[in-house]
Amino acid sequence: MNTKLENYQKPLKKGWVTELAKLCKCTTVTVSNAIHHNSPGVKAEKVRQMYRIKYLNRK
């Protein structure tokens, strides 16, 4: 039962893609592709790193 609670992630608030795009200075399409489709590239890696820090509280 504890493992389910530890793996639970709160739903993100509306507009998180736009917010992340502004932080990373890229487009919303880049953010969506990086997070949802795991696209390769330097910008995509930067987006995933910022996503982990901001929303998953990991470095």
Residue pairs with C-beta under 8 A, 6 or more apart in sequence:
9 56
12 55
16 55
17 28
17 31
17 32
17 35
18 28
20 31
20 47
20 50
20 51
20 54
21 27
21 28
21 30
21 31
23 50
23 54
24 30
24 31
24 43
24 46
24 47
24 50
26 43
26 46
26 47
30 43
30 44
30 47
31 47
33 39
33 44
34 41
34 43
34 44
34 45
34 47
34 48
34 51
35 47
35 48
35 51
38 44
52 58
52 59
53 59
